[in-house]
Amino acid sequence: MNTAENWRPLELTPSAVGAEATPAGLVDHLAGIDLAELLVQEKALVFRGFGVSSGTYDAVADALLPQRLAYVHGNSPRTKVAAVGENVYTSTEYPSEYQISLHNEMSYAHQWPGRLLFYCDRAPSTGGATPVVDGQLWLESIDPAIREAFAGGVRYTQNLHGGHGLGKSWQDTFETGDRDRVEAFLDGTGADWKWKSDGTLWISQVGPGTLHHPVTGTEVWFNQADQFHVAGLGEDAALLMELLSEDEMPQSASYADGTPIPAEHIVHVQEAGLRHAVDVRWNAGDLLLIDNILVGHGRRPYTGNRRVLVAMSD
């Protein structure tokens, strides 16, 4: 069994598991194992060599990720790919020359997916790996004083424009143009929210800084403060701060009580995670299944026509 210090995803191939090297062979193999137990034990699973294509993905995904969730209240830009399967999305549409920092999907929201399934439809020419990090090791590698500062949680603030502006619109974020549906959703989250006069939806809510896994009890680093904080934007931060006040930013983060998070805390957290990250490199047809609480993920810069799709479930 993996420990935090030497952890890496378990790679499963047809020869390793004694299965036929086809999508049907993978589905048959999955029917004979306790996938939930294996995933909790290994934290992330890579499936290679089974010949999964966009035409056969849906049946495989049903075996790996039943009852896929819609990406409602998601903060990153994505496109729904209905032709491949139900509730399947492009991975974050962010310029290929930039790195996407490590995070747990939707850890800022009132509910987050328990599993993520990545599928490589087209491999990159160079780069483009998905780095993954053991959340326990990430937590333990963060300076104790910074861990303590995050103990009360993180306050996330969003300004979702009504169709024109920086960042995501509220229509894209909630996959609807119906304000009543958005309000009904937000009323069940415990968030503070209001409509601004220009049609922008302002949302503020508190999420955890760390989390205990519901099965193992393991405490892990679990928040997206760095992705909401201007210091996590790297070279783009200075330009944004010239254009907008902090109250106008598409998204921002503070400690739960509203105290600003120092930029050096954000940089420290990002660097601590990357020191322990393991790269999952992509070939067309590969799949990566992760426990979204136990493992953080990101994206390396790349060249070429990389297309990695993602789906999620409880």
Salt bridges, closest charged atoms under 4 A:
GLU11 OE1 - ARG48 NE 3.16
ASP58 OD1 - ARG68 NH2 2.87
ASP62 OD1 - ARG68 NH2 2.50
GLU105 OE2 - ARG78 NH2 2.95
GLU105 OE1 - HIS103 NE2 3.52
GLU105 OE1 - HIS297 NE2 3.23
ASP121 OD2 - ARG307 NH1 2.94
ASP134 OD2 - LYS43 NZ 2.43
GLU175 OE1 - LYS80 NZ 3.40
ASP279 OD2 - ARG281 NH2 3.79
ASP279 OD1 - ARG300 NE 2.92
ASP286 OD2 - ARG48 NH1 2.28
ASP291 OD2 - HIS213 NE2 2.84
